[in-house]
């Protein structure tokens, strides 16, 4: 009875882990954020457009996984593309028409079709919190108390006097009344307590999903959608609205994705992605920690942040990682215009868990000042006139570094940051462990190193990134971790960044990594090790003090034969049996007296169907059970 109880508990644990570790199409993607106005101008008027963007898709992903000249991204986030009076587009005047500067709805659909043909998913910026004060709804709303759209916005007869979430003015006068606007007077907030507003915006959502066929949305300013009295950010009404929004967009397109801009601390972001709200939010704390830790030369804050995220915060891998975006100074400038530091930041983001988002031009080390327009300047294609962005006069002046930091120049340099990004993105695209593997924190002999393991159990794939945060070379001799998921044994390791063999890695009986060949990393560099098991017999020098030790079978999954290793500390009668998931005995592998020592036995499953099995070692009054998988 005890054994059956153990099997039930193991099965329940397996089902719970499968539910906790569910991933989705976005976990298999590397996103690229694009400001259409600044990407490529096809018609020569100085403003980027959909036709220009379509013509540059081969740079992003040519649709052929075998080629290596393209960047290799697999998803795109387009900054606002709906009709707007501003250059940035975050103040919409028509939610169902694309920005006329960029082309027509048909031009957008042509771009979307071309992207989809290359296997690229596309999400668009959706600004639901507010509109432009030039939107016909607001123009009608401000015309008087009896206007048809009066209650589509928030009006008061007198100034309430309260300030906004970060101490800003939020009440603006018009016609003797005051309207609410959390950002600026030109972007009044919609009133989602009015059912007509909710219905109209949900209809807009359906239009972009059902008619135009986008793959999802980036939701701007999700913290401020609904106000509960004086609670202007992160209100219960906002979370309730987002649950309704999720139910709606999933009903239209079950695979649709929504990622939110909740620019706040990790602990305040968690309620937005509890499995009932939107799919993901951006991880601003982690982005800030990557940059600050590189600049300080100490990864401890980032290590603590990642442990916090992985152990008790988000659903498995459901958060978006990034380095900078359109609202922040570009990462290259934040890192002191250092190429080595910028490469290190890229290596960290593209090997860590989460869904990575690259801001256009980061792969070129584009720089910026701190004002918004300079963070969104034209893409740097060549060293020629206007950086190859336009044949006309660009809508904004080019960055000073475009003559060296451009696609054409960097593409021909094998050591450039552009080619470094290409390599990292391909590693991630080709690695289940990097895209959707578990995260295991590792420690080394150097406190200046950020080292972790990514493990994908179905493939038994292990990737170990090692990042040097210091301005000098460092040497690493040992790795340790408590209770890792790694199969005990000896592994050969290869550095994916160099393609060179890097010796062997030893994993002890309890899964702790405890030895590594001496490794030296130059300043601000990374190694990305792929570990492949070559022997499933673990080292015995650090075996726990107990009567026996049962190891994970190897290979696992197996077809049809696998090895099971165990060690006896003293002589005893040993019984090793295999059971199916119903607790029925299907094989007796060992049933005899064994003297102290290490044993390796073979289990042959050729007469059994594919499935999950359990093998149990019993000796004296003790027993231990492990799970294995037969795949035919």
Secondary structure, DSSP 8 states (H G I E B T S, - for coil): -HHHHHHHHHHHHHHHHHHHT---GGGG--EEEE-HHHH--SSSSSS--HHHHHHTHHHH--S-TT--SS----EEEE---EEESSSS--SEEEEEEE-TTT--HHHHHHHHHHHHHTT-EEEEEE--SB--TTSHHHHHHTT-TT-TTGGGB-EESS------TTS---EEEETTEEEE-SS-TTS-BB-TTSHHHHHHHHHHHHIIIIIS---EEEETTGGGSS-BTTB-SS-HHHHHHHHHHHHHHHHH-TT-EEEE---S-HHHHGGGGSSSS-SEEB-HHHHHHHHHHHHHT--HHHHHHHHHHHHHTSSTT-SEEES--TTS--HHHHTTT-HHHHHHHHHHHHHSSSEEEEETTGGGT----SSTGGGG------SSGGGGS-SS--SS---GGGGTSSHHHHHT-TTSHHHHHHHHHHHHHT-HHHHH-EEEEEEES-TTEEEEEEEEGGGTEEEEEEEE-SSS-EEE--EE-SS----SEEEEEEETTTTEEEEEEEEBTTS-EEEE--EEE-TT-EEEEEEEEEE---B-TT--SSSEEE---BSSSBSSEEEEEEEESS-EEEEEEEE-TTS-EEEEEEEEEE-SEEEEEEEE-TTS-SEEEEEEEEETTEEEEEEEEE--
